[in-house]
C-alpha cells in the first residue's frame, strides 16, 4: 500500500509519522558580509502551510528572506522552527516585517529582552528532553527512544 501525501505512515517501531511533502530552499551569500539571497526554491508550496526549519537565527535576514520566497511561491502560511534563537540586532523587527506567522525557538539560549512579549516568537523548553536523556544515561538505557 502506498502512503498518501497527508496520511500517517507507520515506522518500524510501530509509531505513526506524518508523511508530508518537502520543499528545499537554497541560499547563497554573494558577498563576504552576512547578507544572503534565496537562489532557488525546490518543491511546491502553493496553497500549503510551510514550516521552515533552521539551526540558528541571528539577525533573521536569511530566515525572513526564505519566508518571503516561500510566501511569494504561494504558501498559505509560513512558520519557522529554530533550535537556537539568538535574535540579535533587528531580528524582531525583521520578523515583524516578514510573512512569518510564528517563530518557535528552544530555550538553549535566553530570549533577548527585545523578544519579550513579541506574539510571533514562542519559546519551548528542551529541559524535559535533556532530563530524559540524562536519566537514560544514568540508568544505562538507550536514548534513541527519545527520537523515535
Residue pairs with C-beta under 8 A, 6 or more apart in sequence:
3 9
3 19
4 19
5 19
5 20
5 21
6 18
6 19
6 20
7 19
8 16
8 17
8 18
8 19
9 16
9 17
9 18
9 19
10 16
10 17
11 17
11 148
13 148
15 148
21 43
21 44
21 48
22 43
23 41
23 42
23 43
23 44
23 45
23 50
23 70
24 41
24 42
24 43
25 38
25 40
25 41
25 42
25 52
25 66
25 69
25 70
26 38
26 39
26 40
26 41
26 42
27 36
27 37
27 38
27 39
27 62
27 65
27 66
28 36
28 37
28 39
29 35
29 36
29 37
30 37
34 58
34 59
34 61
35 61
36 61
36 62
36 65
37 65
38 65
38 66
38 68
38 69
41 69
41 70
41 73
45 70
45 73
45 74
45 75
46 73
46 74
46 75
47 74
47 75
47 76
48 75
48 76
49 75
49 76
49 77
49 79
50 70
50 75
50 76
50 77
50 78
50 79
51 78
51 79
51 80
51 81
52 63
52 66
52 67
52 70
52 78
52 79
52 80
52 81
53 80
53 81
53 82
54 62
54 63
54 80
54 81
54 82
54 83
55 82
55 83
55 84
56 82
56 83
56 84
56 85
56 86
57 63
57 80
57 82
57 84
57 85
57 86
57 87
57 91
57 103
57 105
58 86
58 87
58 88
58 89
58 91
59 88
59 89
59 90
59 91
59 94
60 87
60 90
60 91
60 92
60 94
60 95
60 98
61 94
63 80
63 82
63 98
63 100
63 103
64 94
64 95
64 97
64 98
64 100
67 78
67 80
67 98
67 99
67 100
68 98
68 99
70 78
70 99
71 78
71 99
77 101
78 99
78 100
78 101
79 100
79 101
79 102
79 103
79 104
80 100
80 102
80 103
80 104
81 104
82 103
82 104
82 105
82 106
83 105
83 106
83 108
84 105
84 106
84 108
84 109
85 103
85 105
85 106
85 109
85 111
85 115
85 121
85 123
86 109
86 112
87 105
87 111
87 112
87 114
87 115
87 121
88 112
91 114
91 115
92 114
92 115
92 118
92 121
95 103
95 118
95 120
95 121
96 118
96 120
100 120
101 120
102 120
102 121
102 122
103 120
103 121
103 122
104 122
104 123
104 124
105 111
105 121
105 122
105 123
105 124
106 123
106 124
106 125
106 126
107 123
107 124
107 125
107 126
107 127
108 126
111 121
111 123
115 121
129 146
132 143
132 146
133 143
133 146
136 142
136 143
136 145
136 146
137 143
